[in-house]
Amino acid sequence: MARYVVSLGGNALGNNPSEQMQALNRVAEAISSLIIDNNEVAIVHGNGPQVGMINLAFESSKETPNMPFPECGAMSEGYIGYHIQNAIYNCLKQKNINRTISTVVTQVLVDQNDPSFQNPSKPIGSFYSKEEAEIISQEKGYIMKEDAGRGYRRVVPSPLPIDIIEKDAIKTLFDKGQIVICAGGGGIPVINNGNKLEGVAAVIDKDYASMKVAEIIDADYLVILTAVSNVYINYKTENQFKLTNIDKKTLEQCMNDGQFPKGSMYPKVKAVLDFLKGNNKTAVIASLDDAVKAFKFESGTIVR
């Protein structure tokens, strides 16, 4: 028996609820194989595209009141968590296996003086052309930045997680044998204002939150499933090279050499390196489509 934290990238979950369910039906098969083998599983998911779309929908509507960004994050946690619960439950039922699956709407403590609030960098929502991005920026006052050669997206602050408020609940559920979905979208960022928690307009990177969850439950494996098959160095150049098996020291050197974009692969690599500070740990960064092989360490970038 081993303990896994599985981190699902928001960009890999499709552009609408229908595409998301299709993607999750595939990954549910892979996660079910871990459960059937008596492993313990916690799941964290991204919400960058989804929370951006939710927020834009409220802002674009003339008939509904504007919804604050932390509440949009909570909505994304709820509906994506429901989709994950539903997909895994149905998959296990087909195999005559009964397991309790819980989604914990999770608040994550951040520092109100985190420098990211002065330099927004987390991409959210849909991709746009440069021309479209300039129009949106002028009309709505959003900060739009180019995202790893894939187009322009809105960016918001992405403070580092300090602590998970519901960590005791997560650990209790996990220790009771439940499959726990938590820290969705990196969790709802909150600051400590005296004796009061207040939500802030930001998105915590789910890979950093995944590492925090792995720390809480003392996970053996961290598997980050995303939209690309591997970590690359010299990405999108004629010298592009795919990393398969690599040790943490070499990967750290690649990171220090500036190989990984801040808004794309950097958080995944940094989360993996932080996770591997523990003993006898293994991490994988792989494609969502290759989840089954990734769990068997037969696909993706494997780091020890």
N, C-alpha and C positions, 0 to 999 in steps of 0.2 A: 504493500500500500504506500502511495506517495501523495503529497499535497501539491496541487497545481493552482496557479493563478493564470487564467486565460484572459488576455486583453484583446478585445475586438475593435478594430479601427472603424470609426464612423464613416470614413470615405469608402470603405470596402462593403458597406451595407446597402449600397444602391441610392437612388435619387428620390424614391418615394416609398410609402409603406408596402406596396406590392413587391417591389424589388427587394426590400429589406426582408420580408418574410421568405422569399425564395432563397436569399443568401443564408438566412438563419436556419432554414430547413437542412441545408447542406452541412453547416457547421454543427448543428444539433446531433447529426449522425456521428460526427467525430467525437464530440464531447460525451455522447452516450457510451461510446466505446471505452472511454476512460472510466466512466461510472460503473459500467458492467465489470470492469477489471478491479473494482473495489478501491479506486482512487477517490480522493476527496478533491472537490473542484469549487473554486470561487471564480466568478466572472465579472470583469470590468469592461465597459464598452465606451467608445467615443461618442460624441454627439455634435462635432463641429458643423457638418452640413445641416443636420436636423435642427439644432437650436437656432441656427441662422435663419432657416426657413420659417420656423415657428415665429420668431421675432419679427421677421419681415411681413408675415401674414397679418399679424396684429397691427403693425404700423401702416400697412397698405389699406386696411379696412376703415371705411368711414362710419361703420355701424357698430363697431365694438370698441371698447376702451383699450388704450395702449396697455400692454402687459409688461411689467418690469422684467429686466433680463434674468435675475435669479429665478423668478417664477417660470420663465420660459425654459430654463435649465431643468427645473423640477418636472415640468411637463414632459420633456424629452426623456428624463430618467424613467418616468412612469410608463410611457407608451413603448419605448424600446425594451424596458424590462419585461413588460407584458409579452411582447413578441418573443423574447428569449425564453421566458417561462413556458409559453405556449408550445414553442417548437420542441423544446427538450422534453416536456411532459408527454406530448403526443408520440415522440420518438420512443421514449421509454415504455409507454403504454403498449405500443405495438410489439414490444419484446416482453410483455407481462411483468414489468418491473415498476414498483411503486416507490417513488422518492418524493419528498417534500422539497419544493423549490420556492425560495423567497426572494423578493426584491426589496432592498432597503433603500429608501430615499435618503441619500447621504449628504450631510453637510461636512465641508472640509475647511478647516481653519487656515487662513492666509494672513500675511502681514500687511496691514494697510499702508505701510511704507515700502512695500516691495517695489523695486525700480520698474517693473513691467507696467505699472499704472501710468508711468510717464512715457513709456515706449511700447505701445500695443504691438503684438507680434503674432498672436494666435489666429490662424485663418478659420473663418466660419462661413457657413452658407455656400451658395453656388459659385461656380466659376464664371467669370465674365471676360470679354475682350477688353483691351485697354480703353477703347472708346466708350464702351458701356460702363466701365468702372469709373471713368471721369464724370459721366453724367450722374451716376448714383452718388458719388462723392459730393458733387455740387448740390444735388437736390436734398440729400439726407444728412450731409456732414460726416459721413462715414470715412474712416481711414481705409483706403484700398491699397493693397500691395500685391505684387506679382508672387505667385506661389510655385516655386520649384519648376518653372517652365511650363506649368499646366494652365496658366491663365491668371486673372486677377480676382482676388477675394477680399471681403471685408476682414479686417483684423481687429481684435479686441485684446485687452490686457490678459496675460497668462501668468499669474503669480504662482510661486512654488507652494506646494502643500506643506503645512507645518504639522498638522495632526488631523485625524479623522474623528469627528465628534461622536459618531455612532459606533466606534470601534468595539466597545464592549458587547453591543448587540450583535455585530457581525461575528465576533469570535464565539459568542454563545451559540448562535445558530449553526455556525460551522462545526463547532465541537459536538453538537447534537446530531451531526450527520446530514445536515441539510445542504443542498446546493444553493449557494448564496450569490445573488447578483447585487453588486454594490458599487458605490463611487461612480455611478454612471456619468459619462461625460466629464470625468475627473471629479465629480461631486459638485455640489452647489457651494461656491466660494463664499465664506463668511468671515467677517472680522470680529474681534472681541472689543466691543465698545463699553468699557467698564465691566459690568456684570451682564451684558446683553450681547447676543450674537446678532449681527446685521448682515444680510446678503448684499453682495456687491456685483456690479456689472462686469463680469470677467468669465473666462473659461480656463479652468485648470487643465493642463495636459493630462489625458487619461493614462499615459504611460508612466508619468511620475506618480499618479494616484495608484496605479497598479502595483508599483514597487512598494508603496506604503501599505497596501492591503497584504502583499506578500510578506512584509515584515510583521504585520499583526498576527497572521496565522502561521508564521514560520514555514512558508512554502518551500518545497524542494525544487520546483520548476516554475519558471516564468515564461509563458509562451505568448508572444505578441503577434497577432494575426492582422495583416494589413492588406493594402491593395497591390503590393509588389512582392515578387518571389524571394528576394534576397536583399541584403545590404550590399551596396556597390561602392567601390572607390573610383574616383575620376568619373562620376556618374554623368551619362549623356555626353561623353567625349569619345574620341577615337581610341583612347586608352582605357575605356571602361573595363572594370574587372569585378567579377562576382565573388563575394566572400561566401564560403560554405562552412568549413570548420576552422575556427580561429580561437586563440586564447585571449583572455581578457586584456593582457598587457599589450598585445599587438593591436587589438581593437581600440584601446585607449590612446595609443600613439596615433592611429588614423584620425581619431576624433580631435586630438590636440593639433594635428596638422591641418585642420579645417576642412575635412573631407565631407562633413555631413551638414546639410542646410538646417538652420535653426528652426524653421517652421515645418520641417518635414521629418527627416531621419534622425536628426540630432537628439530629440527627446527620447526616442526609442533606444538609441545606443547608450545615452546617459543613464536611463532607467535600468538597462541591463547591467551596466558596469556597477551601479550602486547596489543592485540586487546581488551581484556576484562577490560582494565583499564578505558575504557569509561563506561558511565552509561547505564543500560538497554540493554546490548549487550548479544548475545548468539553465541556460536561457536560450530561447529560439526566437528569431524574427523571421516570419514566413508569410506566404500568401494565404488568405482566407480559403481560397480554393484548394489549397494543399494541406488543410488542417489535419487530416488523418495521418498523412506522412510526417507532418511536423511533430505531432505527438509521439511518434515513434523515432524521432530524430533522424528521419530519412529525407528531409526537405528543409529548405530555408538556410539561414545563417545560424549555425549552432555555436554557442559561446560557452566555454568552460573556464 
